[in-house]
Structures are given as C-alpha cells and as structure tokens.
Amino acid sequence: MSEATSKYAVLVYDTQNKWIYFCCLGFVPSAEYRLINQELLELVAAKKATRMLGDLTRMGAISPADQQWMVAYWAAHTVKDAPLNIALILPKQVIGSMSLRSIDRLVGPDSKNPSNTRYFGSDAEASAWLKTVN
C-alpha cells in the first residue's frame, strides 16, 4: 500500500521527503478511526518509514475508548528499536488537541513503545522539524 484515501482521511508516502503524510478531513467515527490507523501502520511497515507528518487541523475529538485502543494498537504494532518521529499539526478545536496529548502521554518517550512526537501550528514548522530527524 502506498496510498489510501477515504472521505475521512488521506494517507500518502511522500517519496520526495521520505515520510508518511496523513491528513484527517474532519470528524472520524470510531470504526473508521481504527481502520485509518491500521492502514497508517501498514504503510509505515511497508515503507519502513521512521517519519510521519500528520495534518490534524480538521480532526475532532477522539473518544476515550478510541484513545485506549490507539495506545494498545500502536504498542502492539510499532518497532521498539526504531521509534517513529511524528510531527503533528494540532487540531483547531481544543478538544481534539486534548485527545492527542492524552494519547501521547501513553505512547510518548517514557512508554514501552516510544514515539518522538512534536506538535506544531503549521505545515512549514512540522516539515522543517521532520527534515532534521531520521
């Protein structure tokens, strides 16, 4: 898989920058949220990607159940020896930002399967940081 698009999200491997780009297109219902994240990690594995840029500016809140699922799913499917460098452009809605930060506390640097996640206000800032990491 190199690309997936639905009415909820776009997942693409950016061949120029060598990272996964994903964009939420609005509120994502639970089943679709989980499917999108499964497809995202399949793409990470297929491309052996170590960097991701996520534009979540239009994303809504993530339910507590989906937050817990996300933590468990990522913990079971990410590589411990190669943590992902993830640049996220924060949602404009405060509740969406709070959901993301709640997940990050559970999969961040102090967890069993850490990711190196940074939050940004724009695509330019997120891209600039991702270019500095492997």
C-alpha positions in Angstrom: 0.0 0.0 0.0 1.4 3.4 -0.9 -1.7 5.5 -0.6 -5.2 5.4 0.9 -7.9 7.9 0.6 -11.4 8.0 2.1 -13.9 10.6 3.0 -12.3 10.8 6.4 -8.5 10.9 5.7 -5.7 10.8 3.2 -2.6 8.6 3.7 0.3 9.0 1.3 4.0 8.1 1.3 5.8 11.3 0.3 8.6 10.0 -1.9 10.4 13.3 -2.1 10.7 13.8 1.7 10.7 10.0 2.6 7.9 10.2 5.2 4.3 9.3 5.6 1.8 12.2 5.2 -1.6 11.8 6.7 -4.5 14.3 6.8 -7.8 14.0 8.7 -10.6 15.6 6.7 -12.9 16.1 9.7 -14.6 14.2 12.5 -13.8 10.4 12.1 -16.3 7.9 13.5 -14.8 5.1 15.7 -14.7 2.3 13.2 -13.1 4.4 10.5 -10.7 6.0 13.0 -9.4 2.5 13.9 -9.2 1.4 10.2 -7.3 4.5 9.2 -4.8 3.9 12.0 -4.4 0.3 11.0 -3.8 1.4 7.4 -1.3 4.0 8.6 0.8 1.5 10.5 0.6 -0.9 7.5 2.0 1.9 5.3 4.7 2.6 7.9 5.8 -1.1 7.9 5.6 -1.4 4.1 7.8 1.7 3.6 10.0 1.1 6.7 9.2 4.7 7.5 10.7 6.4 10.5 9.0 9.8 10.0 5.4 10.9 9.7 3.7 14.3 9.2 0.0 14.5 10.3 -2.2 17.4 9.5 -4.9 17.1 12.1 -6.2 20.7 11.9 -9.7 19.5 10.9 -9.9 16.5 13.3 -12.5 16.4 16.0 -12.4 14.8 19.4 -11.2 11.2 19.9 -13.4 9.1 22.2 -11.8 7.7 25.4 -12.4 4.2 24.1 -10.6 5.0 20.8 -7.7 6.7 22.7 -7.2 3.5 24.7 -7.5 1.4 21.5 -4.9 3.6 19.8 -2.4 3.2 22.6 -2.8 -0.6 22.7 -2.8 -0.9 18.9 0.3 1.2 18.4 2.1 -0.5 21.3 1.5 -3.9 19.7 2.5 -2.8 16.2 5.4 -0.4 16.4 9.0 -1.3 16.4 10.7 -0.7 19.8 14.2 -0.3 18.2 13.1 2.4 15.7 10.7 4.9 17.3 8.7 7.0 14.9 9.4 10.7 14.6 6.0 12.2 14.3 5.2 15.8 13.6 1.5 16.7 14.2 -0.2 19.9 13.2 -2.7 20.4 16.0 -6.4 20.4 15.6 -8.0 23.8 15.7 -10.6 22.5 18.2 -9.2 22.4 21.8 -10.9 19.1 22.5 -9.1 17.5 19.6 -5.8 18.8 20.8 -6.5 17.4 24.3 -7.3 14.0 22.9 -4.0 13.9 21.0 -2.0 14.9 24.1 -3.8 12.3 26.2 -2.7 9.6 23.7 0.9 11.0 23.5 1.3 10.7 27.3 0.7 6.9 26.9 2.9 6.4 23.8 5.5 9.1 24.4 9.1 8.8 25.3 8.6 7.2 28.7 6.3 4.4 27.4 7.2 0.8 26.4 7.0 1.7 22.7 8.0 5.3 22.5 7.5 7.7 19.6 9.1 11.1 19.3 6.1 13.3 18.8 6.2 17.0 18.4 3.3 19.4 17.9 3.2 22.3 15.5 0.9 25.1 14.4 1.7 24.9 10.7 2.8 22.5 7.9 6.0 24.6 7.4 7.0 24.2 11.0 6.3 20.5 11.1 8.1 19.8 7.8 11.1 21.8 9.0 11.5 19.7 12.1 10.9 16.4 10.3 13.8 17.2 7.9 16.1 17.4 10.9 15.4 13.8 12.2 15.9 10.4 10.7 
